[in-house]
Amino acid sequence: MAVVGVTSLAGAVSHWREGRARLRIALVFGIFAMAGAYLGVWLAVFFSSAAQLALLAVMMVVAAFFMFRGNNEPAEDVEDAESESLSIAQVTLGRAVGLAGLAVTVGALTGLVGVGGS
């Protein structure tokens, strides 16, 4: 865990120096992911060790696929025509809810399979 922590910190500092880190978003994501990890650990009692290991294997294969597919082009912030009629507050709230949902899901999956050290 120490190696993972130091490596993650070094990567985060590198991205922060290059202006690619959004600290406010990372903080919100981290808080919701911790709540999700707690939920995942709670749910883990309902899964066998073999099921947890199989889920971890599937997650690793999917992650490897996305890592090796080589899409390094920057994402464009494209708004569709319907969202132009929405107010800024509605768009921001929608993105916040989406971020929170994604963070809880990531946290729950990592807590369920024991990636977070549980």
C-alpha positions in Angstrom: 0.0 0.0 0.0 2.9 2.4 0.7 4.2 1.9 -2.9 0.8 2.6 -4.3 0.3 5.7 -2.1 3.7 7.2 -3.0 3.2 6.5 -6.7 -0.2 8.0 -6.7 1.0 11.1 -4.9 3.9 11.5 -7.3 1.5 11.2 -10.3 -1.0 13.7 -8.7 1.8 16.3 -8.0 3.0 15.9 -11.6 -0.6 16.5 -13.0 -1.1 19.4 -10.6 2.1 21.1 -11.7 1.0 20.8 -15.3 -2.3 22.3 -14.5 -4.4 19.2 -15.2 -5.6 18.5 -11.7 -9.0 19.9 -10.5 -8.6 19.8 -6.8 -12.2 20.7 -6.0 -13.5 17.8 -8.1 -10.9 15.4 -6.7 -12.0 16.3 -3.1 -15.7 15.8 -3.9 -14.9 12.6 -5.7 -12.8 11.3 -2.8 -15.4 12.0 -0.2 -18.1 10.2 -2.1 -15.8 7.3 -3.0 -15.0 6.8 0.7 -18.7 6.5 1.4 -19.0 4.1 -1.5 -16.1 2.0 -0.2 -17.8 1.7 3.2 -20.9 0.5 1.4 -18.8 -2.0 -0.6 -17.2 -3.4 2.5 -20.7 -3.8 4.0 -21.9 -5.5 0.8 -18.9 -7.9 0.7 -20.4 -10.1 3.4 -23.1 -11.2 0.9 -20.5 -12.4 -1.7 -18.2 -15.4 -1.5 -14.4 -15.0 -1.8 -14.5 -16.6 -5.2 -17.2 -14.2 -6.5 -15.2 -11.2 -5.2 -12.0 -12.6 -6.8 -13.9 -13.1 -10.1 -15.3 -9.6 -10.0 -11.8 -8.3 -9.4 -10.4 -10.2 -12.3 -13.2 -8.8 -14.6 -12.5 -5.3 -13.4 -8.7 -5.7 -14.1 -9.3 -7.0 -17.6 -11.7 -4.1 -18.4 -9.2 -1.6 -16.9 -6.4 -3.1 -18.9 -8.4 -2.9 -22.1 -9.0 0.8 -21.6 -5.4 1.4 -20.7 -4.0 -0.3 -23.7 -6.4 1.0 -26.3 -4.3 4.1 -26.8 -6.8 6.9 -26.8 -4.7 9.8 -25.6 -6.5 12.6 -27.3 -7.9 15.3 -25.0 -11.6 15.1 -24.4 -13.7 17.9 -25.8 -16.2 19.6 -23.6 -19.1 19.3 -26.0 -22.6 20.4 -24.9 -25.5 19.1 -26.9 -28.2 21.4 -28.2 -30.7 20.5 -25.5 -28.4 21.4 -22.6 -28.0 24.9 -24.0 -31.5 25.8 -22.9 -30.7 24.6 -19.3 -29.5 27.1 -16.7 -25.9 27.0 -15.5 -27.2 25.8 -12.1 -29.0 22.9 -13.6 -26.0 21.8 -15.7 -23.7 22.1 -12.7 -26.1 20.2 -10.4 -26.4 17.5 -13.1 -22.7 17.1 -13.3 -22.3 17.1 -9.5 -24.9 14.3 -9.2 -23.1 12.4 -12.0 -19.8 12.8 -10.3 -21.1 11.7 -6.9 -22.8 8.7 -8.5 -19.6 7.7 -10.3 -17.5 8.1 -7.1 -19.9 6.0 -5.0 -19.9 3.3 -7.7 -16.0 3.3 -7.9 -15.8 3.3 -4.1 -18.3 0.5 -3.7 -16.6 -1.7 -6.3 -13.1 -1.2 -4.7 -14.6 -1.8 -1.2 -16.4 -5.0 -2.4 -13.3 -6.6 -4.0 -10.9 -5.4 -1.2 -8.8 -3.1 -3.4 -9.0 -0.4 -0.7 -7.3 -2.6 1.9 -10.4 -4.0 3.6 
